[in-house]
Amino acid sequence: MSFIVLTFKELKKVIYLFLLLVVLLFLLIKITTEFFSYNLMVTQILTPSITFSFFILGWLLKSFTLKHEFISKIIGKPIIHGLWKGKLESNYLVDGKRIAPIEIYFYIKQTFLTTTIKSFTINQTSSSIITALSIDPSNDDKKFIYTYKFYRVKNSENKVTFGSGDLKLINNDKELVGIYWTSADTCGEIDLKLVNRKCENIDSFESAVFHHKKVSP
């Protein structure tokens, strides 16, 4: 499941893009019909222009993944799409001692409208419920906030745990650092570095490791 979170500025860009598509399609249909000597009324050209613009806009905003950094300047938001690898440090205790840092991967899929996360450790998989990417205009801080859920089935457990994360994008948008906490009274810190933006269908810890090894020098 993914929710749509848009700022007013982003909504205006969507409207402008829709109007641009309508104008371009209107001109394309008009030129084509005149070339074949068809005389259509303005409304006969405008109606299909609007209809096709809706379909094209929907595909661009919902399905076109944001993989290239130059797009960031066009849409006014940072690009975080890709595979990320790092470590998770938790306050979880075993025999009175904090566990060692855990290797973790994030697969973030980003379109203009939606951003989703799948995270993988060797023992656990989680998926995002809602995400928000924002920029503080006063200091240019880039924040990535999300909520997620995972199922605990080991050791005869069978329940859903919810959590949230608050990460900051740093080092030329190549690193995510911040904190997380869960409904199971655990919390900790996360530090992730970008592995590669050109990745698709990462659905397990094993596939994340495989892709990482494939693109590593």
Steps between C-alpha positions, in 0.01 A plus 500: 500500500626851421350836583534817296666788683532825303592852596306787346806583287511142367126507429546813288769322299260212435235744376751681276619169356141397427430828319821464300399148392155623396652777285755268338242232422255762373762631257602149396141396423426829323810476278433134421134554410582800282771301323240236408247772408264429791313800635426450869344742743706625792294294745557187292874552536496620861305203640746226395790731592375525858419129519839381374676758720341343808628155403850623414525712815382211717769271357776760532419588861420153631720261301803694376777440756732787586847356444694791353636782712435774243125441552544635853548851365190474283260369765654685794550203728799271570530161332517212748401215269738206515663235715658615825721305737600573855476405862232515763595550865223395738445528875364142498660293775597134504616366837527859622724613215423707191511302179773566243424738208280332239566509125197646324392586146236749389341469157331834435272536199421861417262656252376858501187405693612214722805372684509150649758314707581136544768434761685174548719347766604137502210419735233757424318679220290813541303726268396863522146616567546869433802716413571872474797679346546864592751785472530769767538825301670675793804269504452265202480194729351204315290272719355160419233388746314171480289248688528127440389157616649156527382159615667325791464124454816362658505336844130413473403867459228600258436872512544822308742765620481859384778755492611840376821647371635853475798523264707786363643499148866612497826476303363610161189285548710184528444424870200466733552529875256522787295318759219247514265364763241222516183407685702221667684761712820481298682786335836578354700664224527432127783593264452415131713568194378487140603187311337556162197675351454264206332213677164330467295244692719458807277280715727324751823531695660251262403695187627822659837336577514357147436840341753665729770253401405534135554878489795515743844547339 
